[in-house]
Amino acid sequence: MSDAFARFRRHFRRFTAGRSPRSVAGQVFLLQVALVALLVVCGVIALVVQSERDTSSEARRRSVAVAQTFAHSPGILQALRTPAPSKVLQPLTEATRKAAGVDFIVVMDTKGIRYTHPIPSKIGHRFVGTIGPSLAGKVYTETVHGPLGHEEQATVPVDDTHGRVVALVSAGLKVKNVTGEVYRQLPIILATGAGALVVSTGGTALVGRRLRRQTHSLAPDEMTRMYEHHDTVLHSVREGVLIVGGDGRLLLVNDEAARLLELPSDAEGRALRELPGLDAETVDLLVSGREASDEVHFAGGRLLAVNQRPTTRAGGPCATVVTLRDCTELQAISGRAEVTRARLELLYDAGLGIGSSLDVVRTADELVRVAVPRFADFVTVDVADAVLRGEEAAPTATDMRRVAVGGIRNDHPLYEKGQLIDFLPATPPARGYRAGRSELVTDLSDTEGWTVQDPQRARQILDYGIHSLISAPVQARGSVLGVVNFWRSKREPFDAEELSLAEELVARAAVSIDNARRYTREHAMAVTLQRSLLPRALPVQSALDVAYRYLPAQSGVSGDWFDVIPLPGSRVALAVGDVVGHGLHAAATMGRLRTAVHNFSTLDLPPDELLGHLDDLVGRIDQDEACSQTPGEIVGATCVYAIYDPVTRRCEMARAGHLAPALVSPDGSVSFLDLPAGPPLGLGGMPFQAAEFELAEGSGLVLYTDGLVEDRSRDLDVGMELLRRSLAGHPDRPPEESCRAVLEELLPERPGDDVALLIARTRALPDDRVAEWDVPREPAAVSGMRAAVSEKLAQWNLSELGFGMELVLSELITNAIRYGSDPVHVRLIHDRSLICEVADGSSTSPHLRYAAATDEGGRGLFLVSQLSERWGTRYTPQGKVIWAELAVPDLGALFAE
């Protein structure tokens, strides 16, 4: 349109060339120059008049000031009283006149006779001027023709001490001197006027140039004729024309455009976004300024083809020219295009909104939110109950669990969420589930098969207004997992084209549901494995009061573990470890390490040696993984291992790359044990160091994994300080409550890593339940020990165990005397069992064997194993200890005391 307008303008200019002597811009320029020149001349005249007036006023003010100053100057009254006033006053007036810059200062008496004058010959003559007002005490100014010529003068009285006028003083300037001041300022005034004329003419030239560019140098009659033709063409065409400014305002609109867009009469000049009734997409196009060719838009119930071009290509202002054509006859086609667009948007949103998690129920809820109300009024999702457990679905639609239901209203009569449903074979969901293809029911009232499931509920569904159904099976990887039912009540029934859309929506969700099923299965397997590898209950022991917490990570199973292992001699071992990583590999490795710790603990190894064996084991695991055909992850693991003896109240511990345990003293203070930090398990080549601590009875020992104190939102030091504060100040709090308090203080709602926490409060075995003897290496000492032990058992009310204990003790002491070395020491411990320990300085250990009929020995240890519940050997830095445990009768009554 802009190109056609430019061609029309060029043709019109050629048609009217030479018809006007001057363009509109030229005429406006001459008028403005004349006006500016007139204003400048008037300004100069006004400045001259004003300057002359100001100069005369200034001359009068100066004359008055000089006359008053001299009239009131000191000594003038004394000079007037002298016999010859002129002799005194004439020099003074001349000096003052020259200093003040006036033409004359005349002193006279009250009759006007001069005492002084610039022309001495005029002294004694009468003053030329009016003296009456001054004799009355007033200051009087006037213009007169005096001896010096045309003068401006001021006359003031001279008063004596009584206020009487005794003389007059007149001062003034000649008028020609005043006029000379004006003439001296005239060049400046004229220069200023000339400058103003130049600047104004330059501004007028710029305005004229701007006007010439806007009017394209057209004469008035040319412009009139052009705009008459322009209006005729613009408002007669049957095509809408708009001109939109760069700021989004409507600059021009013809009649056809106003009709097509239903614009108000005052639309021109208003912002397009403020105009009512315009489609948002159409407005966005019009204000964007981009080029458009036959873009189809809805506006005012019409289908419009929009063309848009910027005017800057033709040298015009920053705007766009828009043409509109009514294409309403294409509305039917555009309606189908709109439906297609809506379906594509629905599928796009389904791709973004479905499958955000590996959870079957959440995926089903996302499908419902996407489909309602854009595709269906109600949606129900039924999944095989086995799928929720991670298993394969059955071939028939039985045991279907409703995992999601939603719609435009909440009072629907459909089955509730969570209900288990057995679909009968004649129902659309069962048919679709069995055949693996969707079922379309356009009119539920004319279909009887679906009512056999629940006739009463079917009647309620029809009465509710639901009239159409699509039942689409959830299929993934060749298996059917469930069925999705789409229901309609407020819109047209489903058709065959919408059946494919329903299948596409369900297909988007099916993959996510199957992924969630497989994840659920793998997660359940990993959790089952992990739980089977962790202790299910704490062993019975009396050395420690123990509580624990184990929290798996939300993202999956991990390798954190703990253990409480009873040891001989009423001792207890505590272990906490962490395998790096998540998943089955970490859980399996954790199980291997926990089993190894159990095995090594039966050897009664000290903590540092036990960690050394674990380090070798982890190194071998890494080698096996590296040599296998399917290499796995390199194992990284940490561990802390502690052994507590309630008899001596000493605790020996070592750690391998693990965080130091916390110790809660009986006074409530908390400290972290200064335990040597060994390398993580599996590195090899570095020995581990153990440390031994004496713990007061009632002390709390806190072992934990890094998931408790480490978090992305805080530093490790902050987590350790939080742990210390959560434990401090509660010396009497049970370990169970301490575990709860620590987790509440340190853990977020969804921890990102596994957490293992073990809190143990120490107990001490009373001295009266421990008996010790040093035994000389003489066979005769055995009988004395039997008697001493029998006496101690009688004190403990365990005389019924005396026979068995004497036999066990005799065999163990005899072996120590015969095969061991000094010193031989016997310790008897009365705990949950009766424990007998015989220590000697030798490291040789006896072995249980079957003695032949002809052997003279070898039956002693067999007798010990038969009489005791357990027996064994542990090695110490001083030698070895052979121990045996006998069951104590009525244990419940014993500890009830």
ABEGO torsion letter per residue (X at the ends): XAAAAAAAAAAAAAAABGABABBAAAAAAAAAAAAAAAAAAAAAAAAAAAAAAAAAAAAAAAAAAAAAAAAABBGAAAAAABABAAAAAAAAAAAAAAAAGBABBBBBBAAGBBABBABAAABGBBBBEBAAAAAAGBBBBBBBBBAAEBBBBBBBBBBBAAGBBABBBBBBBBAAAAAAAAAAAAAAAAAAAAAAAAAAAAAAAAAAAAAAAAAGGBBAAAAAAAAAAAAAAAAABABBBBBBBAAGBBABBBAAAAAAAGBBAAABGBBAAABBGBBAAAAAAAAAGBBBBGBBBBBGGBBBBBBBBBAAAAGBBBBBBBBBBBAAAAAAAAAAAAAAAAAAAAAAAAAAABGABBBAAAAAAAAAAAAOAAABABBBBBBBAAAAAGBBBBABBBGBBBABBBBABAABABBBBGBBBBBBAABAAAAAAAAGBBBBBABAAABAAAAAABAAAAAAAAAAGBABBBBBBBBBGGBBABBBBBBBAABBBBBAAAAAAAAAAAAAAAAAAAAAAAAAAAAAAAAAAAAAABBABBBBBAABBBBBBBBBBAAEBBABBBBBBBBBGGBBBBBBBBBBEBEAAAAAAAAAAAAAAAAAAAAGBBAAAAAAAAAAAAAAAAAAAAABABBBBBBBBBBBBBBBBAAAGBBBBBBBGBBBBBBBBAAGBBBBBBBBBBBBBGAEGBBBBBBBBBBBBGBBBBBBBAAAABBAABBAAAAAAAAAAAABGBAABBAAAAAAAAAAAABBABBABBBBBBBBBBBBBBAAABBBBBBBBBAAAAAAAAAAAAAAAAAAGAAAAAAAAAAAAAAAAAAAAAABBOBBBBBBBBBABBBBBBBBABABBBBBBBBBAABABGAAAAAAAAABABBEBBBBAAEBBBBBBBBBBGAAAAAAX
